[in-house]
Amino acid sequence: MRSLKEYFRVAVCLPVILLLPILAFAQGAVGDALTVSGVDNYTLNGVIGSVTLDGVSYSQIRLMPELRIWKFGFGFDLDLLIDGGGKARREDWDEWQDVIKKVFYVRFAKREDPFYFRVMNIPDYTLGHGLTFNGYSNMLRYPEIRNIGTFAGCNIPKIGLGFEAFTHNIIKNEIIGGRVRAKPLEFVDARLFRNLSFGLNAGIDRNQYRKYEDRDEDNIPDIYDRFTKDPEAWADSDNDGIPDQSDIDIDGDNSLDHPSLNEFVETVYPGIADYYSNLDTSILRDSLTAYPIGKSIMVWSLDYDLPLIDKDTFKLSNYGEFARIDGYGNGLIFPALGLSIPNLEAKLEFRNFSDGFLPGIFDRLYDDQRAELIRVPNGAKNFLYSLKTKDQILSEVKASTGWYGSLSSNLFKVLKVQVAYQDMYGEQVQTGKSLWASLGIDTKVLPKLKEAELSYAQTNMKYISFDTLRAEGVQLSAKAAYALADNAYLVGKYSEHYSDLNNDGRIKGAEEIRSSTSFGVEFRF
């Protein structure tokens, strides 16, 4: 007999499948009707193909309609993933919040408008000049993990003030940020300083351990809790399905454990040690670290921006930022210049960091790096499990000085190139080098090619190396779209990032490689 959850999934999924051809056929008529009723724009994208999540391949049917009404924008992501057994992916439909998460975004206005907001998925969030939040995304593992994030703000031009608040997830509210901006000299006669602006930024992760769920609230993260629904059980060293605390043979060697090492044996067989001398005294067991107290990390910064030349075809600005990671160190960008001319944007910054400071703690990979699983061998078959938070590496970071530069250009209107490089140097500096690069093709050159881009990044490395492309702090992604017809495209996407789970300095094995692959036919109307 089917459960209510199964009926719920059928009730939601079936209309999506049935409406797919109807929506595609009726697009023209619907578009006309919506224009008459005040909708500025309506588009419908979709994908029919395959996607791989956590090593499991699914057939995918996906609809992504978008509506724009005045300053409002609405995006939806109605996807159905079906496994090899013909079943819908359970995690996408088993909670009421999953229905809300089918909304891809809701937005109002732009960041420079008097009032604005965006809700749901946030692909890129930066504060100031990037010393605190730098390209943070709450979509790192989308669509496997769908966060309901938001940022909202207001600008008051008459008094030169602006405010903004951010959270990666309005239900959890773990990663929070905010900004206050002001133009204190807007009313002075000196034209050069009228547009001088200052910003105060702050951000906090209230508990880095919460990257991993703890559904039974026993302070043992589900990533290594063997009994995620039982707060009284967590370890199972011999994988026999019996919790260690109620197992008379913890390591599964068919020898009764000595009660001095296993109290449960004394409970089952009182006084047994007085009668038997050959009880197991060399028990090998898993060790699972508990985290009853959360661990937060907080950053704040003060920035300024002074436009020196502000013309349509030539913009030059001077800027700077001072930031602090609470309890660790400080970072400074000064002096710095930004240049913008047709087909070229560039930045050059001098940077000075103290011990315990890394720029852009909240970056694109933060959701994955805020805590990492550490699994150290404890015998032939057993392990010591614990978590390593991102702020733990700060104690190893030494003071450094150096440069950061970035360049973005459309070369000959053929290649779209973006390159950024950070080179920090100093005594005992271990993580001073970073490289970000992307290469794309201007689709006007090849009409059938609608999208093509390759991106690669090495962040906070001891040195930039291309001998070993896979390492912690490295991210690789590629995507391409080729037109099969006016509204149909062959689309492929792939991404990888890595975690050194056993802390041996090498990336090896499927568990240490986080990858996502999708391939199929996408239609756009």
Secondary structure, DSSP 4 states (H G I P E B T S, - for coil): ---HHHHHHHHHHHHHHHHHHHHHHTHHHHHHHHHHTT-SEEEEEEEEEEEEETTEEEEEEEEEEEEEETTEEEEE-EEEEE-TTS-B-GGGTSSTHHHHTTEEEEEES-TTSSEEEEEE--S-B--TTTTSEESB-TTTTTTTS---EEEEEEEETTTTEEEEEEES-TTT--EEEEEEEE-TTTTSS-HHHHT-EEEEEEEEES-GGGGS--TT-SSS-TTT-S-TT-TT----TT-SSS-GGG-SSTT-SSSPBPTTT-HHHHHHSTTGGGT-S--B------EE----S---EEEEEEEEEEEEEE-SS-EEEEEEEEEEETTS-EEEEEEEEEEEETTEEEEEEEEEE-TT--S-SEETTHHHHSEEEEEEE-SSS-EEEEEEEGGGGGGGPPPEEEEEEEEEEEETTTEEEEEEEEEEE-TT-SS-EEEEEEEEE-TTTSTTEEEEEEEEEEEEESS--SS----TTEEEEEEEEEESSSSEEEEEEEEEEE--TT-SS---SGGGEEEEEEEEEEEE-
